[in-house]
Amino acid sequence: MAEQSRLERYKHLPPPIDPDELRASQDIDPPPPEEDDRYREMLWVVNRYG
């Protein structure tokens, strides 16, 4: 097998992406579990009916 140069080997890969460009509106952290209504309801049911 012929030895390929480093540039030839990785030529098919896309250029690297700047991590700052990857931030989007979907990246906002979800609220902590204490503030999540569904979580509070489930916790109440578990604590009440065990």
PDB file of N, CA, C, O and CB in Angstrom:
ATOM      1  N   MET A   1       0.851  -1.192   0.000  1.00  0.00           N
ATOM      2  CA  MET A   1       0.000   0.000   0.000  1.00  0.00           C
ATOM      3  C   MET A   1       0.890   1.246   0.000  1.00  0.00           C
ATOM      4  O   MET A   1       1.820   1.370   0.797  1.00  0.00           O
ATOM      5  CB  MET A   1      -0.965   0.004   1.236  1.00  0.00           C
ATOM      6  N   ALA A   2       0.582   2.141  -0.897  1.00  0.00           N
ATOM      7  CA  ALA A   2       1.413   3.336  -1.028  1.00  0.00           C
ATOM      8  C   ALA A   2       1.174   4.276   0.154  1.00  0.00           C
ATOM      9  O   ALA A   2       0.044   4.437   0.616  1.00  0.00           O
ATOM     10  CB  ALA A   2       1.120   4.062  -2.362  1.00  0.00           C
ATOM     11  N   GLU A   3       2.239   4.882   0.627  1.00  0.00           N
ATOM     12  CA  GLU A   3       2.137   5.835   1.737  1.00  0.00           C
ATOM     13  C   GLU A   3       1.583   7.157   1.205  1.00  0.00           C
ATOM     14  O   GLU A   3       2.145   7.737   0.276  1.00  0.00           O
ATOM     15  CB  GLU A   3       3.530   6.052   2.425  1.00  0.00           C
ATOM     16  N   GLN A   4       0.483   7.634   1.789  1.00  0.00           N
ATOM     17  CA  GLN A   4      -0.117   8.895   1.354  1.00  0.00           C
ATOM     18  C   GLN A   4       0.421  10.027   2.214  1.00  0.00           C
ATOM     19  O   GLN A   4       0.745   9.848   3.388  1.00  0.00           O
ATOM     20  CB  GLN A   4      -1.668   8.834   1.434  1.00  0.00           C
ATOM     21  N   SER A   5       0.505  11.189   1.599  1.00  0.00           N
ATOM     22  CA  SER A   5       0.909  12.341   2.395  1.00  0.00           C
ATOM     23  C   SER A   5      -0.245  12.731   3.319  1.00  0.00           C
ATOM     24  O   SER A   5      -1.396  12.367   3.079  1.00  0.00           O
ATOM     25  CB  SER A   5       1.323  13.536   1.481  1.00  0.00           C
ATOM     26  N   ARG A   6       0.072  13.462   4.356  1.00  0.00           N
ATOM     27  CA  ARG A   6      -0.941  13.838   5.344  1.00  0.00           C
ATOM     28  C   ARG A   6      -2.062  14.663   4.702  1.00  0.00           C
ATOM     29  O   ARG A   6      -3.232  14.468   5.032  1.00  0.00           O
ATOM     30  CB  ARG A   6      -0.294  14.630   6.494  1.00  0.00           C
ATOM     31  N   LEU A   7      -1.722  15.581   3.791  1.00  0.00           N
ATOM     32  CA  LEU A   7      -2.749  16.412   3.159  1.00  0.00           C
ATOM     33  C   LEU A   7      -3.677  15.573   2.292  1.00  0.00           C
ATOM     34  O   LEU A   7      -4.889  15.790   2.288  1.00  0.00           O
ATOM     35  CB  LEU A   7      -2.102  17.515   2.316  1.00  0.00           C
ATOM     36  N   GLU A   8      -3.116  14.616   1.559  1.00  0.00           N
ATOM     37  CA  GLU A   8      -3.959  13.786   0.701  1.00  0.00           C
ATOM     38  C   GLU A   8      -4.902  12.928   1.531  1.00  0.00           C
ATOM     39  O   GLU A   8      -6.058  12.721   1.161  1.00  0.00           O
ATOM     40  CB  GLU A   8      -3.097  12.898  -0.202  1.00  0.00           C
ATOM     41  N   ARG A   9      -4.403  12.436   2.649  1.00  0.00           N
ATOM     42  CA  ARG A   9      -5.210  11.535   3.466  1.00  0.00           C
ATOM     43  C   ARG A   9      -6.446  12.245   4.020  1.00  0.00           C
ATOM     44  O   ARG A   9      -7.513  11.638   4.116  1.00  0.00           O
ATOM     45  CB  ARG A   9      -4.371  10.967   4.615  1.00  0.00           C
ATOM     46  N   TYR A  10      -6.314  13.533   4.388  1.00  0.00           N
ATOM     47  CA  TYR A  10      -7.418  14.244   5.024  1.00  0.00           C
ATOM     48  C   TYR A  10      -8.098  15.241   4.089  1.00  0.00           C
ATOM     49  O   TYR A  10      -8.865  16.092   4.538  1.00  0.00           O
ATOM     50  CB  TYR A  10      -6.921  14.964   6.251  1.00  0.00           C
ATOM     51  N   LYS A  11      -7.819  15.136   2.792  1.00  0.00           N
ATOM     52  CA  LYS A  11      -8.375  16.100   1.843  1.00  0.00           C
ATOM     53  C   LYS A  11      -9.907  16.010   1.789  1.00  0.00           C
ATOM     54  O   LYS A  11     -10.571  17.021   1.556  1.00  0.00           O
ATOM     55  CB  LYS A  11      -7.783  15.866   0.445  1.00  0.00           C
ATOM     56  N   HIS A  12     -10.469  14.829   1.999  1.00  0.00           N
ATOM     57  CA  HIS A  12     -11.917  14.652   1.870  1.00  0.00           C
ATOM     58  C   HIS A  12     -12.682  15.189   3.080  1.00  0.00           C
ATOM     59  O   HIS A  12     -13.908  15.278   3.030  1.00  0.00           O
ATOM     60  CB  HIS A  12     -12.241  13.183   1.676  1.00  0.00           C
ATOM     61  N   LEU A  13     -11.993  15.549   4.161  1.00  0.00           N
ATOM     62  CA  LEU A  13     -12.673  16.052   5.350  1.00  0.00           C
ATOM     63  C   LEU A  13     -13.039  17.523   5.188  1.00  0.00           C
ATOM     64  O   LEU A  13     -12.307  18.272   4.542  1.00  0.00           O
ATOM     65  CB  LEU A  13     -11.793  15.861   6.589  1.00  0.00           C
ATOM     66  N   PRO A  14     -14.165  17.947   5.767  1.00  0.00           N
ATOM     67  CA  PRO A  14     -14.515  19.372   5.703  1.00  0.00           C
ATOM     68  C   PRO A  14     -13.554  20.186   6.557  1.00  0.00           C
ATOM     69  O   PRO A  14     -12.878  19.632   7.424  1.00  0.00           O
ATOM     70  CB  PRO A  14     -15.973  19.602   6.169  1.00  0.00           C
ATOM     71  N   PRO A  15     -13.486  21.483   6.326  1.00  0.00           N
ATOM     72  CA  PRO A  15     -12.591  22.318   7.135  1.00  0.00           C
ATOM     73  C   PRO A  15     -13.052  22.344   8.586  1.00  0.00           C
ATOM     74  O   PRO A  15     -14.238  22.149   8.854  1.00  0.00           O
ATOM     75  CB  PRO A  15     -12.526  23.753   6.572  1.00  0.00           C
ATOM     76  N   PRO A  16     -12.152  22.578   9.518  1.00  0.00           N
ATOM     77  CA  PRO A  16     -12.554  22.621  10.929  1.00  0.00           C
ATOM     78  C   PRO A  16     -13.545  23.751  11.193  1.00  0.00           C
ATOM     79  O   PRO A  16     -13.534  24.776  10.512  1.00  0.00           O
ATOM     80  CB  PRO A  16     -11.325  22.787  11.827  1.00  0.00           C
ATOM     81  N   ILE A  17     -14.397  23.548  12.189  1.00  0.00           N
ATOM     82  CA  ILE A  17     -15.439  24.521  12.526  1.00  0.00           C
ATOM     83  C   ILE A  17     -15.047  25.236  13.805  1.00  0.00           C
ATOM     84  O   ILE A  17     -14.575  24.623  14.762  1.00  0.00           O
ATOM     85  CB  ILE A  17     -16.828  23.832  12.682  1.00  0.00           C
ATOM     86  N   ASP A  18     -15.250  26.540  13.803  1.00  0.00           N
ATOM     87  CA  ASP A  18     -14.979  27.332  14.997  1.00  0.00           C
ATOM     88  C   ASP A  18     -16.049  27.024  16.046  1.00  0.00           C
ATOM     89  O   ASP A  18     -17.235  27.190  15.763  1.00  0.00           O
ATOM     90  CB  ASP A  18     -14.945  28.857  14.663  1.00  0.00           C
ATOM     91  N   PRO A  19     -15.670  26.585  17.240  1.00  0.00           N
ATOM     92  CA  PRO A  19     -16.684  26.204  18.243  1.00  0.00           C
ATOM     93  C   PRO A  19     -17.648  27.334  18.589  1.00  0.00           C
ATOM     94  O   PRO A  19     -18.794  27.067  18.952  1.00  0.00           O
ATOM     95  CB  PRO A  19     -16.002  25.737  19.507  1.00  0.00           C
ATOM     96  N   ASP A  20     -17.214  28.583  18.486  1.00  0.00           N
ATOM     97  CA  ASP A  20     -18.113  29.692  18.809  1.00  0.00           C
ATOM     98  C   ASP A  20     -19.287  29.776  17.839  1.00  0.00           C
ATOM     99  O   ASP A  20     -20.352  30.283  18.193  1.00  0.00           O
ATOM    100  CB  ASP A  20     -17.346  31.006  18.800  1.00  0.00           C
ATOM    101  N   GLU A  21     -19.094  29.277  16.611  1.00  0.00           N
ATOM    102  CA  GLU A  21     -20.180  29.322  15.632  1.00  0.00           C
ATOM    103  C   GLU A  21     -21.233  28.255  15.918  1.00  0.00           C
ATOM    104  O   GLU A  21     -22.340  28.333  15.385  1.00  0.00           O
ATOM    105  CB  GLU A  21     -19.627  29.143  14.220  1.00  0.00           C
ATOM    106  N   LEU A  22     -20.918  27.269  16.740  1.00  0.00           N
ATOM    107  CA  LEU A  22     -21.847  26.180  16.989  1.00  0.00           C
ATOM    108  C   LEU A  22     -22.917  26.548  18.015  1.00  0.00           C
ATOM    109  O   LEU A  22     -23.931  25.857  18.117  1.00  0.00           O
ATOM    110  CB  LEU A  22     -21.093  24.964  17.453  1.00  0.00           C
ATOM    111  N   ARG A  23     -22.709  27.618  18.774  1.00  0.00           N
ATOM    112  CA  ARG A  23     -23.710  28.022  19.759  1.00  0.00           C
ATOM    113  C   ARG A  23     -24.976  28.483  19.037  1.00  0.00           C
ATOM    114  O   ARG A  23     -24.910  29.238  18.067  1.00  0.00           O
ATOM    115  CB  ARG A  23     -23.159  29.152  20.680  1.00  0.00           C
ATOM    116  N   ALA A  24     -26.103  28.030  19.511  1.00  0.00           N
ATOM    117  CA  ALA A  24     -27.372  28.381  18.885  1.00  0.00           C
ATOM    118  C   ALA A  24     -28.411  28.585  19.977  1.00  0.00           C
ATOM    119  O   ALA A  24     -28.140  28.377  21.160  1.00  0.00           O
ATOM    120  CB  ALA A  24     -27.829  27.285  17.878  1.00  0.00           C
ATOM    121  N   SER A  25     -29.600  28.995  19.562  1.00  0.00           N
ATOM    122  CA  SER A  25     -30.652  29.235  20.556  1.00  0.00           C
ATOM    123  C   SER A  25     -31.039  27.944  21.268  1.00  0.00           C
ATOM    124  O   SER A  25     -31.522  27.985  22.399  1.00  0.00           O
ATOM    125  CB  SER A  25     -31.888  29.857  19.889  1.00  0.00           C
ATOM    126  N   GLN A  26     -30.831  26.791  20.616  1.00  0.00           N
ATOM    127  CA  GLN A  26     -31.169  25.517  21.248  1.00  0.00           C
ATOM    128  C   GLN A  26     -30.186  25.150  22.350  1.00  0.00           C
ATOM    129  O   GLN A  26     -30.450  24.232  23.128  1.00  0.00           O
ATOM    130  CB  GLN A  26     -31.209  24.413  20.209  1.00  0.00           C
ATOM    131  N   ASP A  27     -29.055  25.850  22.432  1.00  0.00           N
ATOM    132  CA  ASP A  27     -28.030  25.497  23.408  1.00  0.00           C
ATOM    133  C   ASP A  27     -28.307  26.065  24.796  1.00  0.00           C
ATOM    134  O   ASP A  27     -27.526  25.839  25.720  1.00  0.00           O
ATOM    135  CB  ASP A  27     -26.690  25.976  22.930  1.00  0.00           C
ATOM    136  N   ILE A  28     -29.403  26.795  24.955  1.00  0.00           N
ATOM    137  CA  ILE A  28     -29.713  27.361  26.265  1.00  0.00           C
ATOM    138  C   ILE A  28     -29.995  26.212  27.226  1.00  0.00           C
ATOM    139  O   ILE A  28     -30.754  25.300  26.897  1.00  0.00           O
ATOM    140  CB  ILE A  28     -30.930  28.345  26.188  1.00  0.00           C
ATOM    141  N   ASP A  29     -29.396  26.250  28.400  1.00  0.00           N
ATOM    142  CA  ASP A  29     -29.562  25.163  29.358  1.00  0.00           C
ATOM    143  C   ASP A  29     -31.017  25.084  29.817  1.00  0.00           C
ATOM    144  O   ASP A  29     -31.667  26.113  30.000  1.00  0.00           O
ATOM    145  CB  ASP A  29     -28.624  25.355  30.568  1.00  0.00           C
ATOM    146  N   PRO A  30     -31.534  23.855  30.005  1.00  0.00           N
ATOM    147  CA  PRO A  30     -32.903  23.722  30.517  1.00  0.00           C
ATOM    148  C   PRO A  30     -32.974  24.200  31.961  1.00  0.00           C
ATOM    149  O   PRO A  30     -31.947  24.275  32.635  1.00  0.00           O
ATOM    150  CB  PRO A  30     -33.387  22.257  30.415  1.00  0.00           C
ATOM    151  N   PRO A  31     -34.159  24.522  32.440  1.00  0.00           N
ATOM    152  CA  PRO A  31     -34.264  24.977  33.830  1.00  0.00           C
ATOM    153  C   PRO A  31     -33.856  23.857  34.784  1.00  0.00           C
ATOM    154  O   PRO A  31     -33.982  22.682  34.438  1.00  0.00           O
ATOM    155  CB  PRO A  31     -35.705  25.451  34.143  1.00  0.00           C
ATOM    156  N   PRO A  32     -33.380  24.191  35.954  1.00  0.00           N
ATOM    157  CA  PRO A  32     -33.036  23.137  36.916  1.00  0.00           C
ATOM    158  C   PRO A  32     -34.277  22.324  37.278  1.00  0.00           C
ATOM    159  O   PRO A  32     -35.392  22.839  37.188  1.00  0.00           O
ATOM    160  CB  PRO A  32     -32.403  23.745  38.191  1.00  0.00           C
ATOM    161  N   PRO A  33     -34.107  21.076  37.683  1.00  0.00           N
ATOM    162  CA  PRO A  33     -35.276  20.213  37.934  1.00  0.00           C
ATOM    163  C   PRO A  33     -36.274  20.813  38.915  1.00  0.00           C
ATOM    164  O   PRO A  33     -37.473  20.562  38.799  1.00  0.00           O
ATOM    165  CB  PRO A  33     -34.820  18.876  38.456  1.00  0.00           C
ATOM    166  N   GLU A  34     -35.805  21.600  39.876  1.00  0.00           N
ATOM    167  CA  GLU A  34     -36.732  22.161  40.862  1.00  0.00           C
ATOM    168  C   GLU A  34     -37.727  23.115  40.215  1.00  0.00           C
ATOM    169  O   GLU A  34     -38.831  23.291  40.730  1.00  0.00           O
ATOM    170  CB  GLU A  34     -35.961  22.884  41.962  1.00  0.00           C
ATOM    171  N   GLU A  35     -37.358  23.732  39.099  1.00  0.00           N
ATOM    172  CA  GLU A  35     -38.237  24.709  38.454  1.00  0.00           C
ATOM    173  C   GLU A  35     -39.062  24.096  37.328  1.00  0.00           C
ATOM    174  O   GLU A  35     -39.874  24.784  36.710  1.00  0.00           O
ATOM    175  CB  GLU A  35     -37.419  25.860  37.913  1.00  0.00           C
ATOM    176  N   ASP A  36     -38.861  22.817  37.058  1.00  0.00           N
ATOM    177  CA  ASP A  36     -39.578  22.153  35.975  1.00  0.00           C
ATOM    178  C   ASP A  36     -40.895  21.607  36.532  1.00  0.00           C
ATOM    179  O   ASP A  36     -40.889  20.754  37.419  1.00  0.00           O
ATOM    180  CB  ASP A  36     -38.713  21.008  35.340  1.00  0.00           C
ATOM    181  N   ASP A  37     -42.023  22.098  36.011  1.00  0.00           N
ATOM    182  CA  ASP A  37     -43.327  21.718  36.561  1.00  0.00           C
ATOM    183  C   ASP A  37     -43.587  20.217  36.455  1.00  0.00           C
ATOM    184  O   ASP A  37     -44.102  19.608  37.392  1.00  0.00           O
ATOM    185  CB  ASP A  37     -44.431  22.478  35.848  1.00  0.00           C
ATOM    186  N   ARG A  38     -43.232  19.618  35.314  1.00  0.00           N
ATOM    187  CA  ARG A  38     -43.476  18.179  35.162  1.00  0.00           C
ATOM    188  C   ARG A  38     -42.687  17.391  36.202  1.00  0.00           C
ATOM    189  O   ARG A  38     -43.191  16.435  36.791  1.00  0.00           O
ATOM    190  CB  ARG A  38     -43.099  17.710  33.740  1.00  0.00           C
ATOM    191  N   TYR A  39     -41.441  17.809  36.416  1.00  0.00           N
ATOM    192  CA  TYR A  39     -40.602  17.137  37.407  1.00  0.00           C
ATOM    193  C   TYR A  39     -41.216  17.291  38.794  1.00  0.00           C
ATOM    194  O   TYR A  39     -41.242  16.334  39.567  1.00  0.00           O
ATOM    195  CB  TYR A  39     -39.161  17.704  37.386  1.00  0.00           C
ATOM    196  N   ARG A  40     -41.709  18.478  39.115  1.00  0.00           N
ATOM    197  CA  ARG A  40     -42.310  18.703  40.438  1.00  0.00           C
ATOM    198  C   ARG A  40     -43.556  17.852  40.618  1.00  0.00           C
ATOM    199  O   ARG A  40     -43.784  17.305  41.697  1.00  0.00           O
ATOM    200  CB  ARG A  40     -42.658  20.187  40.631  1.00  0.00           C
ATOM    201  N   GLU A  41     -44.373  17.736  39.557  1.00  0.00           N
ATOM    202  CA  GLU A  41     -45.577  16.909  39.657  1.00  0.00           C
ATOM    203  C   GLU A  41     -45.219  15.445  39.868  1.00  0.00           C
ATOM    204  O   GLU A  41     -45.808  14.781  40.721  1.00  0.00           O
ATOM    205  CB  GLU A  41     -46.437  17.063  38.400  1.00  0.00           C
ATOM    206  N   MET A  42     -44.263  14.936  39.101  1.00  0.00           N
ATOM    207  CA  MET A  42     -43.869  13.536  39.258  1.00  0.00           C
ATOM    208  C   MET A  42     -43.288  13.295  40.643  1.00  0.00           C
ATOM    209  O   MET A  42     -43.556  12.267  41.264  1.00  0.00           O
ATOM    210  CB  MET A  42     -42.852  13.135  38.180  1.00  0.00           C
ATOM    211  N   LEU A  43     -42.489  14.245  41.126  1.00  0.00           N
ATOM    212  CA  LEU A  43     -41.898  14.106  42.451  1.00  0.00           C
ATOM    213  C   LEU A  43     -42.993  14.080  43.516  1.00  0.00           C
ATOM    214  O   LEU A  43     -42.904  13.327  44.486  1.00  0.00           O
ATOM    215  CB  LEU A  43     -40.904  15.254  42.725  1.00  0.00           C
ATOM    216  N   TRP A  44     -44.028  14.905  43.333  1.00  0.00           N
ATOM    217  CA  TRP A  44     -45.132  14.928  44.291  1.00  0.00           C
ATOM    218  C   TRP A  44     -45.847  13.579  44.309  1.00  0.00           C
ATOM    219  O   TRP A  44     -46.167  13.054  45.375  1.00  0.00           O
ATOM    220  CB  TRP A  44     -46.125  16.058  43.947  1.00  0.00           C
ATOM    221  N   VAL A  45     -46.096  13.018  43.111  1.00  0.00           N
ATOM    222  CA  VAL A  45     -46.785  11.725  43.025  1.00  0.00           C
ATOM    223  C   VAL A  45     -45.943  10.639  43.686  1.00  0.00           C
ATOM    224  O   VAL A  45     -46.466   9.823  44.444  1.00  0.00           O
ATOM    225  CB  VAL A  45     -47.080  11.354  41.548  1.00  0.00           C
ATOM    226  N   VAL A  46     -44.652  10.625  43.404  1.00  0.00           N
ATOM    227  CA  VAL A  46     -43.777   9.604  43.983  1.00  0.00           C
ATOM    228  C   VAL A  46     -43.740   9.742  45.499  1.00  0.00           C
ATOM    229  O   VAL A  46     -43.803   8.743  46.216  1.00  0.00           O
ATOM    230  CB  VAL A  46     -42.353   9.710  43.400  1.00  0.00           C
ATOM    231  N   ASN A  47     -43.636  10.978  45.990  1.00  0.00           N
ATOM    232  CA  ASN A  47     -43.573  11.174  47.436  1.00  0.00           C
ATOM    233  C   ASN A  47     -44.904  10.836  48.109  1.00  0.00           C
ATOM    234  O   ASN A  47     -44.923  10.354  49.241  1.00  0.00           O
ATOM    235  CB  ASN A  47     -43.180  12.614  47.754  1.00  0.00           C
ATOM    236  N   ARG A  48     -46.016  11.087  47.412  1.00  0.00           N
ATOM    237  CA  ARG A  48     -47.325  10.857  48.026  1.00  0.00           C
ATOM    238  C   ARG A  48     -47.718   9.385  47.988  1.00  0.00           C
ATOM    239  O   ARG A  48     -48.196   8.834  48.980  1.00  0.00           O
ATOM    240  CB  ARG A  48     -48.387  11.692  47.326  1.00  0.00           C
ATOM    241  N   TYR A  49     -47.511   8.752  46.827  1.00  0.00           N
ATOM    242  CA  TYR A  49     -47.993   7.378  46.665  1.00  0.00           C
ATOM    243  C   TYR A  49     -46.862   6.351  46.708  1.00  0.00           C
ATOM    244  O   TYR A  49     -47.120   5.148  46.750  1.00  0.00           O
ATOM    245  CB  TYR A  49     -48.746   7.248  45.355  1.00  0.00           C
ATOM    246  N   GLY A  50     -45.609   6.818  46.699  1.00  0.00           N
ATOM    247  CA  GLY A  50     -44.434   5.970  46.853  1.00  0.00           C
ATOM    248  C   GLY A  50     -44.387   4.816  45.924  1.00  0.00           C
ATOM    249  O   GLY A  50     -43.440   4.030  45.962  1.00  0.00           O
TER     250      GLY A  50
END
